[in-house]
């Protein structure tokens, strides 16, 4: 139907969703969504989930399968990013990636900060007047800093 608009979230497959969500929240200045321990405990107690569906991260009970981050100004500002557990490691180049736009005057400092956090530089790109640095997060997922 013409004119329809949908809400979206971005999903990143990964081996360690809680650690990667923490990394990306720090990298972007976003917030990791809290998970309700009492709700998780109730779901297990009532048989809707099992202990195997949960894990502990930073001392808190969380769902094993995933963790999400949000922009501090909420979903109206930017879509939610969900980090989802998969059994295999990353294989091949990402078909879709995030562009972190910081501006040409801040790019070098931002790349340095992200490398110090555990990212790696893959290459520098240029198309006409536009330049960027392609990087990989700690699990090898590509993203660009422009």
Order of alpha helices (4+ residues) and beta strands (2+ residues): beta-alpha-beta-alpha-beta-beta-beta-beta-beta-alpha-beta-beta-beta
